[in-house]
Amino acid sequence: MAIYRANRQHGVAWITGGATGIGRQLALDLAAEGWTVAITSREQDRIEPVIDDARNLPGKILAFYCDVTDEAGMTATVGEIENQAGAIVLAVLNAGVYLPVHSENLTVETFRKTYDVNLFGVLNALVPLIERMRSRGRGQIVLMGSVAAYFGWPTLAAYGATKAALNNMAEALQYDLPKMNIRIQVVNPGFVDTPLAAKNKILMPALVPVEEASRRILKAIRSGGFETTFPRRFTWTIKFLSILPHRAVFSFINAVARWRGRPLMPGRFRD
Ligand SMILES: NC(=O)c1ccc[n+]([C@@H]2O[C@H](COP(=O)([O-])OP(=O)(O)OC[C@H]3O[C@@H](n4cnc5c(N)ncnc54)[C@H](OP(=O)(O)O)[C@@H]3O)[C@@H](O)[C@H]2O)c1
């Protein structure tokens, strides 16, 4: 039997981190297709303009407030969305943070904060979602990974580690979720032009506009494949190099990020 693909006649979509960047664009594009989309954010100021932007679209966007690191709050938010809007049949667990790591100034806190949002924040949504989707016998879940999952990049030690963990977790879960008619997918974009990428201090090759990223993600949702990555020429190069001796990919990334020869941070570095 084919695994479930989300249909807007069956319920609503939920996007975490839906007020900005990729999540915002995806919410507007799904609403343009007629979906009712619940978006979550921590800030009312950020979410209200998105609701305004969706006013003339065939679907609608509904706002909910939650910090993804709040386990009980996330379970309650899933309940609130379903009570107010209907069953969540499509969830895009997109909220994420990038905190740069400089090897000359490691802090445990940077890693802990990144894991809290990028890994445990996803789990805080996954647990209540899977319980509800399982009881209904259908659902589709998309996890937002990154090309940083394939291989370590300068400054992405914490961020990349969480994205690699997300990929591995999704691979492991996909053995059983289809038995509950739940489709799990991972999207691993290269660099996308968003507020998160703007914090990046490394050169970002093959930067993709957010509209293009959303288009690729919507295509992935429809096609249902386990993993989607884009822009392919760039991300497949990293993927291919990562099966060669480490030297090859270290050289490639050093070159494209223009990192070789970059001096260490003077003194203690603050994010
Ligand atoms: N941009 C890129 O180059 C790129 C590449 C690969 C993957 N990605 C991934 O794509 C996803 C979206 O990122 P983006 O580029 O669109 O950046 P963005 O505009 O900064 O979006 C990140 C979102 O995460 C939400 N968020 C962060 N911490 C949160 C928390 N504690 N609780 C709830 N929400 C939280 C933010 O929501 P509020 O601040 O409104 O609460 C924000 O809307 C991330 O997972 C990122 O890792 C991005």
The ligand as an SDF file (V2000), in Angstrom:
LIG
                    3D

 48 52  0  0  0  0  0  0  0  0999 V2000
   18.8340   29.6190    5.2110 N   0  0  0  0  0  0  0  0  0  0  0  0
   19.6270   28.6030    4.9210 C   0  0  0  0  0  0  0  0  0  0  0  0
   20.6780   28.7540    4.2560 O   0  0  0  0  0  0  0  0  0  0  0  0
   19.2500   27.2130    5.3430 C   0  0  0  0  0  0  0  0  0  0  0  0
   19.9060   26.1440    4.7490 C   0  0  0  0  0  0  0  0  0  0  0  0
   19.5930   24.8510    5.1250 C   0  0  0  0  0  0  0  0  0  0  0  0
   18.6300   24.6430    6.0900 C   0  0  0  0  0  0  0  0  0  0  0  0
   17.9950   25.6950    6.6630 N   0  0  0  0  0  0  0  0  0  0  0  0
   17.0080   25.4190    7.7040 C   0  0  0  0  0  0  0  0  0  0  0  0
   15.7620   25.9660    7.3500 O   0  0  0  0  0  0  0  0  0  0  0  0
   15.0190   26.2300    8.5350 C   0  0  0  0  0  0  0  0  0  0  0  0
   14.4360   27.6330    8.4770 C   0  0  0  0  0  0  0  0  0  0  0  0
   15.4910   28.5530    8.5050 O   0  0  0  0  0  0  0  0  0  0  0  0
   15.4860   29.9250    7.7010 P   0  0  0  0  0  0  0  0  0  0  0  0
   16.6990   29.9430    6.8860 O   0  0  0  0  0  0  0  0  0  0  0  0
   14.1650   30.1600    7.0830 O   0  0  0  0  0  0  0  0  0  0  0  0
   15.7900   30.9560    8.8970 O   0  0  0  0  0  0  0  0  0  0  0  0
   14.8890   31.9390    9.7480 P   0  0  0  0  0  0  0  0  0  0  0  0
   14.1410   32.8740    8.8710 O   0  0  0  0  0  0  0  0  0  0  0  0
   15.7980   32.4840   10.7800 O   0  0  0  0  0  0  0  0  0  0  0  0
   13.8190   30.9590   10.4030 O   0  0  0  0  0  0  0  0  0  0  0  0
   14.0780   30.2420   11.5600 C   0  0  0  0  0  0  0  0  0  0  0  0
   12.7520   30.0920   12.2850 C   0  0  0  0  0  0  0  0  0  0  0  0
   12.9810   29.2630   13.4270 O   0  0  0  0  0  0  0  0  0  0  0  0
   12.1530   29.7490   14.4430 C   0  0  0  0  0  0  0  0  0  0  0  0
   12.7220   29.4670   15.7560 N   0  0  0  0  0  0  0  0  0  0  0  0
   14.0110   29.5890   16.1450 C   0  0  0  0  0  0  0  0  0  0  0  0
   14.1200   29.2900   17.4490 N   0  0  0  0  0  0  0  0  0  0  0  0
   12.8750   28.9460   17.8730 C   0  0  0  0  0  0  0  0  0  0  0  0
   12.3420   28.5240   19.1160 C   0  0  0  0  0  0  0  0  0  0  0  0
   13.1010   28.3830   20.1950 N   0  0  0  0  0  0  0  0  0  0  0  0
   11.0040   28.2680   19.1800 N   0  0  0  0  0  0  0  0  0  0  0  0
   10.2200   28.4400   18.1060 C   0  0  0  0  0  0  0  0  0  0  0  0
   10.6690   28.8270   16.9010 N   0  0  0  0  0  0  0  0  0  0  0  0
   11.9740   29.0740   16.7950 C   0  0  0  0  0  0  0  0  0  0  0  0
   12.0570   31.2460   14.2640 C   0  0  0  0  0  0  0  0  0  0  0  0
   10.7760   31.6160   14.7430 O   0  0  0  0  0  0  0  0  0  0  0  0
   10.4840   32.9210   15.6490 P   0  0  0  0  0  0  0  0  0  0  0  0
   11.7960   33.6430   15.8070 O   0  0  0  0  0  0  0  0  0  0  0  0
    9.4720   33.6750   14.8710 O   0  0  0  0  0  0  0  0  0  0  0  0
    9.9450   32.3790   16.9290 O   0  0  0  0  0  0  0  0  0  0  0  0
   12.1880   31.4290   12.7740 C   0  0  0  0  0  0  0  0  0  0  0  0
   10.9360   31.6340   12.1570 O   0  0  0  0  0  0  0  0  0  0  0  0
   15.9730   26.0130    9.7080 C   0  0  0  0  0  0  0  0  0  0  0  0
   15.7580   24.7440   10.2790 O   0  0  0  0  0  0  0  0  0  0  0  0
   17.3370   26.0440    9.0450 C   0  0  0  0  0  0  0  0  0  0  0  0
   18.2820   25.2940    9.7530 O   0  0  0  0  0  0  0  0  0  0  0  0
   18.2760   26.9820    6.3120 C   0  0  0  0  0  0  0  0  0  0  0  0
  1  2  1  0
  2  3  2  0
  2  4  1  0
  4  5  1  0
  4 48  2  0
  5  6  2  0
  6  7  1  0
  7  8  2  0
  8  9  1  0
  8 48  1  0
  9 10  1  0
  9 46  1  0
 10 11  1  0
 11 12  1  0
 11 44  1  0
 12 13  1  0
 13 14  1  0
 14 15  2  0
 14 16  1  0
 14 17  1  0
 17 18  1  0
 18 19  2  0
 18 20  1  0
 18 21  1  0
 21 22  1  0
 22 23  1  0
 23 24  1  0
 23 42  1  0
 24 25  1  0
 25 26  1  0
 25 36  1  0
 26 27  1  0
 26 35  1  0
 27 28  2  0
 28 29  1  0
 29 30  1  0
 29 35  2  0
 30 31  1  0
 30 32  2  0
 32 33  1  0
 33 34  2  0
 34 35  1  0
 36 37  1  0
 36 42  1  0
 37 38  1  0
 38 39  2  0
 38 40  1  0
 38 41  1  0
 42 43  1  0
 44 45  1  0
 44 46  1  0
 46 47  1  0
M  CHG  2   8   1  16  -1
M  END
$$$$
